[in-house]
Amino acid sequence: MFARSTYGTMSRGARPAVMPASAALRGAMPGTGGTCVVRLVDRRTGLTHKINGSPLVVFTRDPATAVDELLEGRDRGIWEARIDPIEP
């Protein structure tokens, strides 16, 4: 009925097409050769991690490196990186 939007607010409708980083890095997501947005997400809540109220996102053409940097030193059982391709 209600779904969390990309920005963590409640809205009606389906969630945006997002794929966990592991699947995207295996090549399951077309467009990862272009620019992507990589977000750090708390698995417990499904919300994007925020610093001083701003979502932690990285714009990159190399999502594998961005994922490694975002998850460095973090418990991968709690945190995951999600990759969203940016349409050209």
N, C-alpha and C positions, 0 to 999 in steps of 0.2 A: 504494500500500500504506500508507505512512505519510504524514501531512500535518501541516504546522505549524498549530497552533491559533492562536487570536487572540492568545494570550499568548506565542507564540514557542516553545512546547514541542512535542515530537513526540507525535502521537496518531494512532490509527487512525481512518479514516473521512474523509468529505468535509469540505472547508473551509467555513467559514460563508459565507453569501451576502454578498459584499462587492463593491461596484462602484467603479471608479476615479472620482475626483471629476469628471473631465471629462464622463463619461456621466451622472452624477447631476445635474450642473448643467444639462445639456441637457433635463432633465425625464424622463429614462428611468427614474428610480427613484421609485416612488410613495412618498409620505410625507415628502418633503423639506420640506414646509411645516411639519411638526411638528419636534420636537426630534430632533437627530442627534448622533452622535459623529463627529468628524473626527479622523483619525489621520495622523501624518506617518510615511511608510514609505520605507525604503531600498530602491530598486529592485534593487540588487545582491544583497541577502539576502532581501528580502521581509518583514523584521522591522520592527516599530514602533520608532521612535527612542526611546531612553530617556535621561532626565536623572537622575543619581544613582540609577539602578536602577528608576525609575518611568517607565512608558510616557507619552509626550507625547500627550495626547488633549485635545480641546476639545469641550465640550457646548454646542450652539448651536441656535438656530432660524433662523440665517442662514448656511448652509454656504458660500455663495460668499465672504462676507467672511472667514470662518475659514480657508478654503483660501488666499485671497490673503495673509493674515497669516502663515500657517505657511510658505508657500513664498517669502515676501519675502526676497531676498538669498541664496537657495539655488539650486544648479544643478538645474534641472528635469529634466535627464537622469539625475540620481542619485536625486532625491527625488520622491515623489508623495504626494498627500493622498487618503485613502480615506474615504468617507462611509458610515456605517452608520445607518439610521433606528432610532430607539428606539420600540418599540411603545407605543401609548397605553394 
